[in-house]
Amino acid sequence: MVYRILEESQSDMVRPGDSLLWHPNSGGHHIFNLNLALIIVSTLLVGLRLYVRKAIVKAIGWDDLIATVAWALYVTLSALEMDTTHYGTGAQIEDVPRETLLQFFKRLSIMELIYLLASGAVRLSILAFLPRLSKNKFYTWSIYALSSIVVVISLTGFFFVLTECSQIPDVFNYDSTWRQCRDKREERSLMLAHAIISIFVDCMLVALPLWVVSSYVKMGVKAIQILLVFSLGIFAVATGIVRFAIITTTDFNVNTTYKMLACAAWTDAELHVGLWVGCFPALQPILRRVSFCLGLRSRLDSTVPSGKRSTVGSEDASKRRSVMSRWSKASGHTREDSDGANQSASGKPDDQGFEMVDLERGDGDAGQQALYREEADGGADVPGRAEEASPRAS
């Protein structure tokens, strides 16, 4: 199939070595500009994520390290994608000289390998973050199972592509005389299976945190805010589905270079959007500070050090008590006038029984989650509850 494509490329319009990026019949500049923008946005978000975890929250985790590796792979992949626009991506295949087309296919093989590793890395970074939400056994084992699936499909695809030829160098050398490789239909079947499983994993990455948050958080403004953060993963699922639809309905045996345009755009979008979604929960402290500066919130209790949070919570509770008592009298509702209604046994403000800081710091153990759920159900502050929650956590 590849040799037939090479035979179709017999144009004299472009000399070998000339860039096809700005060729009049090429749309490669769209891919070039898209990847440049994706690199800038991803670098900004990952940089902010690491700044928040290091300077504000002071809790760098494994998910941050894996996300950094994924970012490095994404930048490499996007840089290669930009480079291939000089060798034919987006151009009509009859305009691409044979020597240039050989370089195009060489880079295509390299990008395929990087894609398999990068897509697995970003999903693992999100899976490494999810245990912060809950210690529920079913939830934890679901994360382990999904992590295993991601590792298996990523490594299986990587080594399949790397060893699809009898000699590894021939994977990247389409001009080799003795090139003996598997049928490209086998590789296509593998990539389709990888895409289907990846979509399933992405759906679970959206469903699991939404299930945990809806189980632990009493419905209200805070719960809606948290659900919206994790619901952004739907965009990553959507890009994966669109990419799958493109690769299943497109015949890449004809005019390969031009048809790679749409596939490349959605592949790049799928990867980078997944990375962005994984960064959003970690950026909550910055969003709180921005909203505080804009006057949209009255305090920054979620960013106060844990040793001071109890004092701040009690001061805020005393300031709010008179206002809330007047509101309850005016509206006909009753409200328990005690610190227990506003503050948990651990000294944290109730505020729907859930604090995003637990997601950022990674200290949301089972005891705390159980305590938050009791508070969310309307329980008052009973001194014995903190002691009851602690043995359960251990």
HUPE-V188232 format. One record per pair of residues at least 24 apart in sequence whose C-alpha atoms are under 7 Angstrom apart, sorted by the first residue. I is the first residue (numbers start at 1). J is the second residue. D is the distance in whole Angstrom. If there is no record, write none. Layout:
i: [I | I]
j: [J | J]
d: [D | D]
This chain:
i: [1 | 6 | 8 | 9 | 9 | 9 | 9 | 9 | 10 | 10 | 10 | 11 | 11 | 11 | 11 | 13 | 14 | 14 | 14 | 15 | 16 | 16 | 16 | 17 | 19 | 19 | 20 | 20 | 20 | 20 | 21 | 21 | 25 | 25 | 26 | 26 | 26 | 27 | 27 | 28 | 28 | 28 | 28 | 31 | 31 | 32 | 32 | 35 | 35 | 38 | 39 | 42 | 42 | 45 | 45 | 46 | 49 | 49 | 49 | 52 | 57 | 57 | 59 | 62 | 63 | 63 | 63 | 63 | 64 | 66 | 66 | 67 | 67 | 67 | 70 | 70 | 70 | 73 | 73 | 74 | 77 | 77 | 80 | 88 | 89 | 89 | 89 | 89 | 90 | 90 | 90 | 90 | 91 | 91 | 92 | 92 | 92 | 93 | 93 | 93 | 93 | 102 | 106 | 106 | 109 | 113 | 116 | 116 | 116 | 117 | 119 | 120 | 120 | 120 | 122 | 122 | 126 | 132 | 132 | 132 | 132 | 133 | 133 | 134 | 134 | 134 | 134 | 134 | 135 | 135 | 146 | 153 | 157 | 195 | 199 | 199 | 199 | 202 | 203 | 206 | 206 | 206 | 206 | 216 | 217 | 217 | 217 | 217 | 217 | 218 | 218 | 218 | 220 | 222 | 229 | 229 | 232 | 233 | 236 | 236 | 236 | 239 | 239 | 239 | 240 | 243 | 282 | 302 | 309 | 309 | 310 | 310 | 313 | 313 | 313 | 313 | 317 | 340 | 340 | 341 | 341 | 344 | 345 | 345 | 345 | 345 | 346 | 350 | 352 | 365 | 366 | 367 | 367]
j: [253 | 98 | 94 | 93 | 94 | 96 | 97 | 98 | 94 | 97 | 98 | 94 | 95 | 96 | 97 | 95 | 95 | 96 | 97 | 97 | 97 | 99 | 100 | 100 | 86 | 87 | 85 | 86 | 87 | 88 | 85 | 86 | 91 | 92 | 90 | 91 | 92 | 90 | 91 | 85 | 89 | 90 | 91 | 82 | 265 | 82 | 85 | 78 | 82 | 272 | 75 | 272 | 276 | 276 | 279 | 279 | 279 | 282 | 283 | 283 | 360 | 361 | 361 | 128 | 125 | 126 | 128 | 129 | 125 | 121 | 125 | 121 | 122 | 125 | 118 | 121 | 122 | 114 | 118 | 118 | 111 | 114 | 111 | 257 | 257 | 258 | 260 | 261 | 257 | 258 | 260 | 261 | 257 | 258 | 255 | 257 | 258 | 255 | 256 | 257 | 258 | 174 | 172 | 173 | 172 | 158 | 154 | 157 | 158 | 154 | 271 | 150 | 151 | 154 | 274 | 275 | 278 | 359 | 362 | 363 | 364 | 359 | 364 | 212 | 364 | 365 | 366 | 369 | 365 | 366 | 201 | 194 | 190 | 244 | 237 | 240 | 241 | 237 | 237 | 230 | 231 | 233 | 234 | 373 | 352 | 353 | 354 | 373 | 376 | 352 | 353 | 376 | 352 | 352 | 280 | 281 | 277 | 277 | 270 | 273 | 274 | 266 | 269 | 270 | 270 | 267 | 360 | 357 | 347 | 348 | 347 | 348 | 343 | 347 | 348 | 349 | 342 | 380 | 381 | 380 | 381 | 381 | 381 | 383 | 385 | 386 | 386 | 375 | 376 | 393 | 393 | 392 | 393]
d: [7 | 6 | 6 | 6 | 5 | 6 | 6 | 6 | 6 | 6 | 6 | 6 | 5 | 6 | 6 | 6 | 7 | 7 | 7 | 7 | 6 | 6 | 6 | 7 | 4 | 6 | 7 | 5 | 6 | 6 | 5 | 5 | 6 | 7 | 5 | 4 | 7 | 5 | 6 | 5 | 6 | 4 | 7 | 7 | 6 | 5 | 7 | 5 | 7 | 7 | 6 | 7 | 7 | 7 | 7 | 7 | 6 | 6 | 6 | 7 | 7 | 6 | 6 | 7 | 4 | 7 | 5 | 5 | 7 | 6 | 5 | 7 | 6 | 5 | 5 | 5 | 5 | 7 | 5 | 6 | 6 | 6 | 7 | 6 | 5 | 6 | 6 | 6 | 6 | 4 | 7 | 5 | 6 | 5 | 6 | 6 | 5 | 5 | 7 | 6 | 7 | 6 | 5 | 6 | 6 | 6 | 5 | 7 | 6 | 6 | 6 | 6 | 7 | 6 | 7 | 6 | 6 | 6 | 5 | 7 | 6 | 6 | 6 | 7 | 7 | 7 | 6 | 7 | 6 | 5 | 7 | 6 | 7 | 6 | 6 | 6 | 7 | 6 | 6 | 6 | 7 | 6 | 7 | 5 | 6 | 6 | 6 | 7 | 6 | 6 | 7 | 5 | 7 | 6 | 7 | 6 | 6 | 6 | 6 | 6 | 5 | 6 | 7 | 5 | 6 | 6 | 6 | 6 | 7 | 7 | 4 | 6 | 7 | 7 | 7 | 6 | 6 | 5 | 4 | 5 | 7 | 6 | 6 | 6 | 7 | 6 | 7 | 7 | 6 | 7 | 5 | 6 | 4]
